[in-house]
Amino acid sequence: MPDREPGAVSSAPPASSTVAAGATRPTPFDRAKRLLLVACAAIGAGLAVAGTIDRTTGGVLVLVGWLSAIVSLHRLGRTGSDRGSG
């Protein structure tokens, strides 16, 4: 490893921000679909928690799930379908 001056800035991006070779970034449509899936899971988990453990905590989870579902449906509508791109 070459010696570097203390304070020298590397021009290479951090490893966490690079995309692995062969990997593709998800499209905005795919990210919105994933958010909708997470919202549905939060609603289901909230209903399960409200029915078994604590109504207040379950209600908060359901509310967060509904808000996430609204945001994801808005994003899905804004990005449009990816059917014609292939």
C-alpha positions in Angstrom: 0.0 0.0 0.0 1.6 3.3 -1.0 2.3 5.9 1.7 -0.1 8.7 1.8 0.2 12.1 3.3 -1.9 12.6 6.4 -4.8 14.7 5.2 -4.7 13.5 1.6 -8.1 12.8 0.2 -8.8 9.6 -1.8 -10.6 10.0 -5.1 -12.2 6.6 -4.9 -15.8 6.5 -3.6 -16.5 4.5 -0.4 -17.1 0.9 -0.9 -20.7 1.1 0.4 -21.7 3.5 -2.4 -20.4 1.4 -5.3 -22.5 -1.1 -7.2 -21.1 -4.6 -7.5 -20.1 -5.7 -11.0 -23.1 -7.2 -12.7 -25.6 -5.8 -10.2 -28.2 -3.4 -11.4 -29.9 -0.7 -9.3 -33.6 -1.0 -8.7 -35.8 1.3 -10.7 -38.0 3.8 -9.0 -40.9 1.6 -9.8 -39.3 -1.4 -8.1 -38.5 0.7 -5.0 -42.1 1.8 -4.8 -43.3 -1.8 -5.1 -41.0 -2.8 -2.3 -42.3 0.1 -0.1 -45.8 -1.1 -0.8 -44.8 -4.6 0.3 -43.3 -3.2 3.5 -46.4 -1.2 4.1 -48.6 -4.3 3.8 -46.3 -6.1 6.2 -46.6 -3.3 8.7 -50.4 -3.3 8.5 -50.4 -7.1 9.0 -48.0 -6.9 11.9 -50.0 -4.1 13.5 -53.2 -6.1 13.3 -51.4 -9.1 14.9 -49.9 -7.0 17.6 -53.2 -5.2 18.3 -55.0 -8.5 18.6 -52.6 -10.3 20.8 -50.2 -7.9 22.7 -51.1 -4.3 22.9 -53.9 -2.3 21.1 -52.0 1.0 21.2 -48.8 -0.3 19.8 -50.7 -2.3 17.1 -52.7 0.8 16.2 -49.5 2.8 15.7 -48.1 0.1 13.5 -51.3 0.0 11.4 -51.2 3.8 11.1 -47.6 3.7 10.0 -48.5 1.0 7.5 -51.4 3.0 6.1 -49.3 6.1 5.7 -46.5 4.1 4.0 -49.1 2.5 1.7 -50.4 6.0 0.7 -46.9 7.2 0.0 -46.0 4.1 -2.0 -49.2 4.2 -4.1 -48.4 7.9 -4.8 -44.9 6.9 -5.9 -46.2 4.1 -8.1 -48.5 6.5 -9.8 -45.8 9.0 -10.4 -43.3 6.6 -11.8 -45.7 4.9 -14.2 -45.5 1.3 -15.4 -42.4 -0.3 -16.7 -44.2 -2.7 -19.1 -43.2 -0.9 -22.3 -39.5 -0.6 -21.4 -38.6 -4.2 -22.1 
